[in-house]
Amino acid sequence: MNREWLPIRTTPWTMGLILLALLLLIQSSELPQRLDLWLFDKATTAAPAQPSSQVVIVAIDELSLERLGRWPWQRSVHAELIDKLNAAGAEAIVFDVLFPEPSVDDTALAGAMLRHGNVVLPVHLSPPTANHLLREELPAPELAAAASSLGHAHVELDEDGVARGLYLFNGLGNQLWPSLSVAATSRFGDASAPHPAPPFMNVRDEYRAVPLAGGAGTLPTYSYIRVLNQPPAPEVFDGKTVFVGATAAGFGDILPTPFSGLSRPMSGVEFHANTLSALNQNLLIRRAPAWVSPVLTLAIVIALSVTLPRMRPTRTIAACVLTVAALLTSFLFGLFGTQLWLPVANALLVPLLALPLSSGFRLAMTNRFLNRQLDDLARSPHISVPEPSRRHPAQLLQHFQALLQPEGWLLCEGQNTLSLQGLTVADIPDSLETGRWIHDSNRSWIGLVRGNTLYTLGLILPNDLSREAIQRYLRRLPLEPGDQNPRTEKPRENISARIERVRVATERLNYMQEFIRRSFERMPDGIIVTDELAVIRFANGHIEEWFQEPMPSLAGLPLARLLEGHDPRETPPWHETVSETLTLRQSRTVDLRIHHKDFLIHFAPFALPDSDQHGIIANISDISELREQQRQHREAIDFISHDVRSPLVSQLALIEQLKRDPSHIEKEQLDQLGRLARRSYHLAEEFVQLARAEQLTETRFYECEFLAIVENARDSVSEQAAEKRIQLQLQGTEDLWLKGNAELLERAVINLLTNAVQYSPEGSAIDIQVFRAGHQACLTIGDEGSGIDADELPHLFDRYRRQKRSELAGVHGTGLGLSFVKIVVEKHRGEISVASTPGEGSTFTLKLPIADPLA
């Protein structure tokens, strides 16, 4: 088999190289950085840090500006605030307020700072104008000398403009200043050692991300004016670090944070206070080294490239999900467990890209496989049953002639006659419509359109009972299509075209499977198909019905066990018959009896597809009716050999006696000979009538009136009833029309009336009633005879069955009369029943469907 050339094969190298190429392409965008920042924001805002109890804020808010006037305030005001905080026991005071120019109040402020001894002032790095180099903005010299330390007030903004951290050290090349929060701890002194860089270059070191305690206003904050005007509050400030800075709107720096974005930014002083709060708890987060991200990403690429091509689709999804979960878990553990910010964005993108990439490879493989399968399906044979509406009228006429055997027909194409017999163009009805049958007695007409041509088709159907059934069948046939040329848009996309091919192939397979399934289901025999171990793999509905086993329990059941459970036998055992069918590959036919019914099972081996093994097809035929016919045949032979032979032998003996002495023929001898002859005639007549009843079909039915049939039967037995002075009382006036055979129905009623007269005492009465009950015509015949024993009622209509009571009373019969009545009634789709009480009489009830139940 030729393999399709593949430009790309699903291998670890293919997967890995494509993943790396996609990652390199993504690096040109901001997606990885934004994803890392988003993960950090979601993690820190979902589990914010606890605020330190040693940090408070004194805010230069709107109220303070309103009370103390426009900014800048006199520095003596700040000196008064320091004295208040000193009196309250503040451990350190951090000003986020610049004092770059000297002032007349510097001495007062410097004195207050010296009295406290631990006041931190800010340093700001900025160019004086746009055309100048960066330089340091230090506090006024007197204030700088009085400060315990100086710290930079710069907060770092990330690529998206959100403040998430700062550099612990920042400054020009000749000196690095600690941040305000670091300076407040007095851990690093006033400044770090000079950095080997030009003195005009901004140098930053030791970046730390700050896990904020919350949005603006989370840390304890007190208004500047209230602290200034109220007595010292040691319970609020004692032993704590106090940050002093601007929080008023439009005054001071504002910073978007992960908690707020641009909707409610945080002031710079509050950010520095959060930094000290995290620093005191050792919660500041450092970034992982730059090499971690590519190494981690490469490791994930290698792992997924090796494992995914070997996995099933469901496991592929699970592997990618587990990889994402492991990366997120590592990210969270590093963030909160070790205060390490792992850049996992690129690594997270790997499984997110690998899953659709792997699925794409599988889809490509599936597509190639489907194409090959579709090609095989297109070449394979399939069952096609053309719709009648697509067939040409000439072909339809041929089919109707073979199927229905019409007595005449006519087919016209427009004004041209194509075929005719018994019909002419003049017979075509004027109201003929296309696609709709018109039935006039036994003539049926239809107009058909094929293309732009109008065809006229007429049939003369047999004028018997099958006519109406044929006409109903014709009305059900779809001979006129709704749209001869349905327009279907051809799919443009390649995938749509292949889906359409799959749909068509699937419809063909489904049609074939449904065709086979219905064929098996509608077969008159039961079908069982087994595998090479004689385990049932298929059974049709007859098997479920006859064995009374639900279909789910049949599948997977050994055939021998099924047969042994319903018809156990020792010679030969079922397992031997089944095994020999498989081992010797020979057919077997065995009798089977299930639930008092007779069957014939035929075992036939067949070769399984793509295998050297053989399975079994078991065909089970219901031969109960055949067995019953054989039984009736044996009974008929026994009956003929005894009951028919006996009077004939007696006649022959009597004739021989008369021949020996022909001069002394007595009247009694002739009467006896006549009785024997009449008995033989009656026996023959009953056999003939029974045979006629058994061969009766609806083709011999015609409309007949039931009351007239009963009246004729009464008249036929009136003489026999008069001999015993029995009154035949007929009640019924309504005409009840049936579709049936009046001759056999009359004979059945005569048999019932004859039995009633025969078993009724002299001078009694027989009640005959004819009436309608719903859609049935009913007849009841009640006598006052000896009745029928209860144990004989179930077998009353059996062939050759005679009542013991009658035989003992000397009333002899053939046992065929009531059997004949039951067969005639059943052939007319009716029913017969009997109610009897010994010593009181019997009542026979006969019910037959009327011809027009709606009349």
Number of C-alpha atoms within 10 A of each C-alpha: 3 4 5 8 7 10 5 10 13 18 14 19 13 13 23 21 14 17 23 16 10 14 19 12 10 14 12 9 10 11 14 20 17 15 17 18 20 13 16 22 16 13 17 20 17 11 13 15 19 17 21 19 12 17 22 25 25 26 24 20 18 17 15 18 17 10 9 14 10 9 8 9 11 14 18 17 15 20 20 16 22 24 21 22 26 23 16 19 20 24 19 26 27 28 23 23 18 16 21 16 11 13 14 10 14 21 17 17 25 21 17 22 24 17 14 22 16 22 26 27 27 27 27 19 17 14 13 12 8 8 7 9 11 18 17 16 18 20 21 15 14 15 23 19 14 23 23 22 25 27 30 27 24 21 18 16 15 14 11 12 13 19 23 22 24 24 19 23 23 27 29 21 18 17 19 23 31 31 25 29 26 24 27 28 17 15 9 13 16 19 18 15 11 14 15 10 13 11 16 14 14 19 20 18 14 12 17 22 22 24 29 30 23 21 20 19 13 13 22 14 17 16 17 23 20 13 16 19 11 9 12 19 15 16 9 16 23 19 15 20 26 24 28 25 25 27 25 17 12 9 14 15 16 21 22 21 25 22 22 16 16 14 9 14 20 22 23 21 26 30 26 25 25 26 27 28 28 23 19 18 12 10 24 23 21 19 15 14 11 10 9 13 17 14 12 17 21 17 13 21 24 17 14 23 25 16 12 23 19 13 13 11 15 8 12 21 19 13 18 20 15 13 20 19 13 13 20 17 12 15 22 20 15 17 22 18 11 13 20 21 22 24 27 23 22 23 23 23 21 24 25 14 15 22 20 13 15 22 16 13 18 16 13 16 15 12 15 14 12 16 15 13 14 18 13 11 17 14 9 8 8 13 12 9 8 8 12 15 19 14 13 14 23 16 11 16 19 10 12 15 15 10 9 15 13 19 16 16 22 22 25 20 18 11 10 11 14 13 15 16 13 11 18 15 15 7 12 17 14 7 7 14 14 16 19 17 21 18 18 10 11 16 22 20 24 24 21 21 19 16 8 6 9 15 22 24 22 27 26 23 21 17 13 13 17 14 18 16 9 15 17 12 10 17 15 10 14 14 24 20 15 10 7 12 8 7 7 6 6 9 12 8 9 9 11 12 13 16 15 14 18 17 12 14 18 14 12 17 15 12 16 15 13 12 14 13 12 12 12 18 17 13 12 12 20 23 21 23 22 24 21 18 15 23 21 23 16 16 20 20 16 21 21 16 12 15 15 12 12 12 14 9 10 20 17 14 15 18 24 18 15 17 19 14 11 14 14 14 12 7 8 9 13 20 16 11 18 23 15 16 21 22 12 9 17 13 18 15 14 13 13 19 17 14 10 7 13 17 23 16 19 17 23 20 24 20 14 14 8 6 8 8 15 21 22 28 21 23 18 23 18 19 16 15 12 12 14 12 12 12 12 14 12 12 14 16 13 13 15 14 11 12 17 19 14 13 18 17 12 15 19 12 13 15 15 12 13 16 12 9 9 11 8 9 12 10 9 9 14 14 11 14 20 13 14 18 16 13 18 18 13 15 17 14 12 16 17 11 16 20 12 14 23 13 10 18 14 14 12 12 17 15 14 20 17 26 23 16 18 25 16 16 22 21 13 16 16 18 12 15 25 14 11 15 16 21 16 21 13 17 14 14 11 12 15 20 19 21 20 29 21 20 11 20 21 21 21 25 21 22 19 20 27 20 16 25 28 16 19 22 16 17 12 16 20 22 16 21 18 22 19 17 12 11 15 19 22 23 22 20 22 22 26 22 24 18 20 22 15 12 8 14 15 9 12 18 21 16 17 17 17 19 18 13 15 16 11 9 10 9 13 11 18 18 18 20 25 20 18 25 24 20 21 25 20 14 17 21 12 18 17 18 13 16 14 19 15 14 12 12 19 21 20 18 15 21 21 23 22 25 19 12 10 7 6
